[in-house]
């Protein structure tokens, strides 16, 4: 029998139903020959399906007088109160000067993540019906009333009713309008278009669009080629919706040009805006209202605000961890802003499912249960995560150059204090300082604090800082660290809930949020398929070559993990009894530093 460790880490216990012959039997693994064995493995050739969720960057081009973001800021009580307080001397004039600089930009007139405004009369009856339906407090209940914030999506301008919505929802509304505009179209087109609307999510700050259909490999193309092709088709279709919305909703006539494109890092101007406004006002401006994709959108909207609040708090709490780790050795620190912009990072999530495992889990008589799914899934993730350092900077990236004045550990290390243990944290910081161009006479020097002094030192000694291949993996909370009492991947159902409770008590996380992981198990009972979601991709230089190859490699590693498990090459005892004090006990080598540098 194969042992596993308890969730408490007190020691291994014997687990019935996990011996290798039994698993081979219930998972229909054929052992007659090596070729038959490989073909019968989960995630082998022909067994894997895949889908993608892309997070795109949205921006609106136009003059301040026409742009929703600028008008919303200027009309807000927050802005008016700041002006009054600055005029009376209650607060420094620097923040209001920075905010006015942002509002009076004249060089490019690009407003990232701004909403759009257009006349409601431009909607045809079907699009108007979809809009009204999405304003309901509960879309599953036809008799439910509107959301309490429904009025915020409409306004009167010169006696005419206008709609104001984020670009992510504009895409869905444009599709609804296009589908409902041709009464002579075949019913199949109408039905297909309505199904596609659900794939344009209104979730995070940026538009999120996931695959229109699951992709599988065939004789003419690999899984990766199919996934890359579907992604490109979806991107081109998105551009068609942008053009349709521009003409049909008269956006250009009202001074607005919408752009939707691949970009992984938060816009620099949005970071500058974030530095001069409060966290609550930032959430009002940029957290998605969740009009699409959720039955109770307003509740989801409040959840997104919670995520932003928790991540902002976590970023500040990271300072105390850096001090405990011995990286910050004095009380002189640069406090991060109490509003964090990490939710504006845009990544690519690739989910893979196994037809075989999904079929076995759907059959109560197969003997393969959710317990087996969790046990084998956690073990597979631990194996695959050994290889994740091969992906960032090779297939996808989020390049960023940090100047010398950015090398305060409390700023440069981002969310890493919450993701890896202190030993690795110290190692990364020590090696990073040696690698970066921040050395004077052979000694690594970190910034002193005052921005003017740090810039002067940088210029005098020609300190260039450093280049990071994938900054998104530092700037976003990509994976939580296990606690001693609650390992995140120990094969026990429900262990994630206990870990979230531990992290919430530490002020790092919230129990309502899903566990952030680089590779996450997609459970059959929740998703309708059994598989894994890979969340470490940022932006691909070439969709066909880079993304296609990455997905094929990802599929290979997943199949390899099951080959190791079901051939007996991997001993679960070694994995599940590993010291839980290490972040996700899988990774002592390769070092986490390889992810970023």
Secondary structure, DSSP 8 states (H G I E B T S, - for coil): --EEE-TT-S-EEE-TT-SHHHHHHHTT---SSHHHHHHTSTTSTTTEEEEEEEE-EEEEES-GGG-HHHHHHHHSHHHHHHHHHHHHTSS-HHHHHHHHHHHT--SS-EEET--EEEEGGGS-HHHHHHHHHHTBS-TT-TT--B-TTGGGGEEEETTEEEEEE-HHHHHHHHHHHHHHH-TTS-HHHHHHHHHHHTTEE--SSS-EEE-SS-EE--SSS-HHHHHHHHHHHHHHHHHHHHHHHHHHTTTGGGT-EEEEE---S--HHHHHHHTTS-HHHHHHHHS----SS-TTHHHHHHHHHHHHHHHHHHHHHHHHHHHHTTS--SS------SS--GGG---EEEEEEEHHHHHHHH-GGGS--HHHHHHHHHHHHHHHGGGGGGTBTTTEEB-EEE-GGG--HHHHTTTGGGTS-HHHHHHHHHHHHHHSB-EETTEE----S-HHHHHHHHHHTT--BEEESBTHHHHS-------SS--SSSS-TTHHHHHHHHHHHTTS--TTS----SEEEE-HHHHSS-EEEEEEE-EES-IIIIIHHHHHHHHHHHHHHHHHHHTT-S-HHHHHTS-TTSSTTT-SSS-GGGGT-
